[in-house]
Amino acid sequence: MGSAPTRSEVLFLFRSLLRTARQFTDYNIREYAKRRTVDAFRHNMRISDPAEAATAFAEGKSQLEVAKRQAVVYSLYAPRVKSVMEMN
């Protein structure tokens, strides 16, 4: 693989994943994406092997692309009314 990602690259990926999670209109999906992001970064926090860190970083980048695509798809098919309380 490549070299280990820098701290700034990892933080940028983390923030990008959280920003993408905010784009989901459904509360449950939005919170799931945020929780999964935080859990994955906590799980990979102690990686010291550069090859393993590069693999985890590449996996995170691919998950970011998936999340971006899913956010677009969910926004296309989002319900017009967000909750029962907003219906007339």
Residue pairs with C-beta under 8 A, 6 or more apart in sequence:
1 51
1 54
1 55
1 58
2 54
3 50
3 54
4 50
4 51
4 53
4 54
4 57
5 13
5 53
5 54
5 57
9 57
10 41
10 57
13 57
13 60
13 61
13 64
14 37
14 41
16 64
17 33
17 37
17 60
17 63
17 64
17 67
18 34
18 37
20 33
20 64
20 67
20 68
20 71
21 30
21 33
21 34
21 37
21 67
22 30
23 71
23 75
24 30
24 33
24 70
24 71
24 74
25 74
25 75
25 78
25 82
26 74
26 78
29 74
33 67
40 60
40 63
44 53
44 56
47 53
47 56
81 87
